[in-house]
Amino acid sequence: MKDPVFVIHGVANRDRDEFATAVSTLATAAGVDMVPVHWGDLGAQDQFIDAALPVNSTVPDDLRDGDGGPPEPVATEYLATVLAGTTDEDRQLSQVDAAVRERLGAADDGEDAGLRDDVRHQLDADQILEYVREAWAGTQWLCRTDDARLLRETGRSLAHALLDEADPAGENPYDGLRGGEAADDSRLRSLVRRRLNDLDRVAGAVVQAVGARLNHAVRSRFGPGTTRFLGDVLVYQRHQDAVHARVRQVIDEVHPDLGRSPDRPVRIAAHSLGGVIAVDMATGTEPLWTESLVTFGSQAAFFHVCDPRGGQLTPYGVGMPVRLPASLNRWTNLWEPLDVLAFAASKVFRLHDGTAPVDLPVGHQASTGIWTHSAYWDLPYVASVIGDVMRED
């Protein structure tokens, strides 16, 4: 009778019974006997994480408590474009200028009721663009966006404001725009600058409000999982010996000879950080002899190229894959395309016989949503691969 497959979980597995149930379900689907290896109680303490999160005191309470719901798609898209990075000023201003000219040249559409036709002709679009260019670099938010819609609306709103101020029929006409030529230039420059600054402040308020909502939504939705992932990684890096001892303890409870020599190697299936643990143990100076390893959603290759793991492994170099010792005989690595925490192994490592670990993509299922790192446990394909690999031994 074959020895069981030991299953090592990854990050954020605090409930021992829940993990045992997941392994039992996986074992039934894969058709092989499995033993859960739970080390989650040794992971990060995350019950006090709220104490470390900053609070933006400049944001109103109704934005911090999340009562307003998640940010609207357009606002979120705008936020991303404002913070996009390098922008082309000439391209920005050309879009603002086009909107200004369109607004100044538009026929009466109901929005400018009461404006005299000759008012439009008093405003020189070239002159307006000149003053906009002068003031543009002084804006804090508008100068950072390449969003065409926002830039068009900025030009449109600026032209509308100038038309309102220049309307002699209005209640508070801006007399400077109807005075002498020198006065017109000075007043127009001042008005363009002030209105552009007004629009910039509105854009800034939107960015900060949307940013606060987005920050709250991200932390609420992904904060706990991210905290536990990063926390468990940090804890494992500092306390590998304790985690390895737990794995060894569970294996010894089945049989103390398991994994001690090539005569009786173990078989392991591991998720996420569990795959890193399995590779570290199989390649250590006193290795856990492993006949077959199946990892899914794991980061062993990523960790090694960033920070060589030591043991029997040499650092990775371009065109120089790392040779794995005979203590890790066979390795199949599964990754899901939307899982940002899953990495390939075949480019970084070579098995002791010169062949590469097998990287297998896992088809994405719409029912799993966007966060797919924990979806492997319920995917039939994953169970099928594990069963096929383990039965070959």
Residue, then its C-alpha position, 0 to 999 in steps of 0.5 A: m500500500k502506498d504512503p499517503v500524499f501530504v498536503i501543505h497549505g499556504v497563507a491565511n489558513r487559520d482553521r484546522d478543521e476547515f483545512a482538513t475538510a478541504v483536503s478530504t474533498l480534494a482526496t476524494a476528487a483526486g482518488v488518492d489518500m491524503v494527510p493534511v499538514h496544518w501550520g496556520d497557527l504558527g502564521a502571522q497575528d493579524q487581529f491588530i492590523d487596524a492599529a497600523l492602518p493610516v487614517n486620512s483626517t482630511v476626508p469627511d467621515d462619510l467617505r471613511d465609513g463606506d456608507g456611500g458604497p464603492p466608487e463609480p467606475v468613471a470616477t475610478e477610471y479618472l483617478a487612475t488617469v490622473l495618477a498615471g504619471t508622465t503626460d504630454e502637455d501639448r496633447q492636453l492643451s490641444q484637447v482643452d483648446a478644441a473644447v474651448r473653440e467648440r463652445l465659443g463657436a456653438a450655436d445657441d443650444g439653450e444653455d446660453a440663453g440670454l447671451r448675445d451673439d457678439v459676445r462670442h466674437q469678443l473672446d479670442a480663442d488663441q488668446i485664451l489658449e495662450y493664457v491657459r498654457e501660462a497657467w497650466a503648469g501651476t495646476q496640481w491635478l489637471c496637468r497630471t491627467d491624460d483623460a480626454r473626457l476630463l480635458r474636454e470638459t475642462g475646456r468646455s467649462l472654462a469657455h462657458a464661464l468666460l461667456d457667462e462673465a462676458d455677457p453684458a446682459g447678465e446680472n454681474p457682468y465682468d466689465g473688464l471683458r467689455g472695456g478697452e483692449a489693455a483692460d481686456d487682456s489683463r482681465l481675460r488673463s486673470l479670469v482664465r487663471r482663476r477659473l482654471n484654478d477653480l476647476d483644478r481644485v474641483a478635480g483635486a477634491v474628486v481625486q481625494a474623495v474617490g481615492a479615500r473610497l477606493n482605499h477603503a474598498v480595497r482594504s475592506r475587500f482585499g486587506p485581510g487576505t493581503t495582510r495574512f499573505l504578507g504576514d505569513v510570508l514574513v513569519y515563515q522567513r523568520h521562523q522556517d525551522a518551526v514551520h518545517a518542524r511542524v511538517r516533519q512532525v505530521i510526517d513522522e506520525v504516519h511513519p518516522d522513516l518517511g522522507r528520511s532517505p531515498d529509500r522511502p520518499v514522500r509525496i507532497a501536494a502544496h498550495s501557495l506558500g506551502g509550495v515554497i515550504a515543500v521546495d525549501m525542505a526538499t532542497g535543504t542541507e538535510p532534505l526531505w526526500t520527495e518523490s513527487l511534488v505538485t504545487f498550485g498557485s505557488q511562489a518558489a521560483f519567484f522567491h528564489v530569483c529574488d532571494p536565493r533560498g540556500g540549502q543545496l540551491t545555487p543562485y539563478g543566473v540568466g540562461m543558467p537554470v538552477r539544478l535541483p538535487a535528487s532529493l526532489n525527484r519530480w515537480t509539477n507546477l500548476w498556475e491559474p492565469l488570473d492568479v497574481l501569486a502564481f509563478a512558473a518553475s520551468k525557466v528557473f529550475r532543472l531537475h537532477d536528470g536535466t529535465a524541467p519541472v512541468d508547468l501546467p496552466v489551469g483554465h480560468q472559470a468565470s465562477t471563480g471571479i477575479w481573486t483566483h488564488s484560493a480557487y484551485w482547491d475546488l477545480p476538477y482539473v487540479a484534482s485530476v492532475i494531482g491524482d494522475v501524478m501521484r498514481e504514477d509513482 
